[in-house]
Amino acid sequence: MKKRIQNEKRKGLESAPEVKSAGAGGRAPSEGFVKYLQMVTSEIEGRRVSREEILAVIARQRSIHKGKGTGDNGSQSDEHPP
């Protein structure tokens, strides 16, 4: 049921918002990268994914916070072991 609702929302996309800043450093994605994502997503989902859908997903994407290192390279990794 949830999948059906999500697909209905996807059909309602009229046009993708303009992507002014996405990815690292606030750069807009290259056309080659968008085509690659379109191809890979189409293969994974088993249906044709439009360029507008890809741009909409990129526009929603948030960057990942790059905090201090974790694990063995982290400066405080010994203070809070798992």
QUIJO-V172531 format. One record per residue. RES is the residue in one letter. PHI is phi in radians with two decimals (* if undefined). Layout:
# QUIJO-V172531
res->(RES RES)
phi->(PHI PHI)
This chain:
# QUIJO-V172531
res->(M K K R I Q N E K R K G L E S A P E V K S A G A G G R A P S E G F V K Y L Q M V T S E I E G R R V S R E E I L A V I A R Q R S I H K G K G T G D N G S Q S D E H P P)
phi->(* -1.11 -1.06 -1.10 -1.11 -1.09 -1.13 -1.14 -1.11 -1.11 -1.13 -1.35 -1.20 -1.59 -2.59 -1.34 -1.18 -1.18 -1.69 -1.55 -2.47 -2.57 1.41 -1.22 1.31 1.29 -1.55 -1.33 -1.22 -1.28 -1.11 -1.11 -1.16 -1.10 -1.12 -1.11 -1.07 -1.09 -1.14 -1.15 -1.12 -1.08 -1.15 -1.17 -1.44 1.26 -2.63 -1.36 -1.85 -1.38 -1.05 -1.11 -1.12 -1.10 -1.13 -1.14 -1.17 -1.10 -1.14 -1.44 -1.11 -1.80 -1.32 -1.57 -1.17 -1.79 -1.47 -1.13 -1.07 -2.17 1.32 -1.19 -1.53 -1.26 -1.24 -2.01 -1.14 -1.44 -1.29 -2.28 -1.20 -1.16)
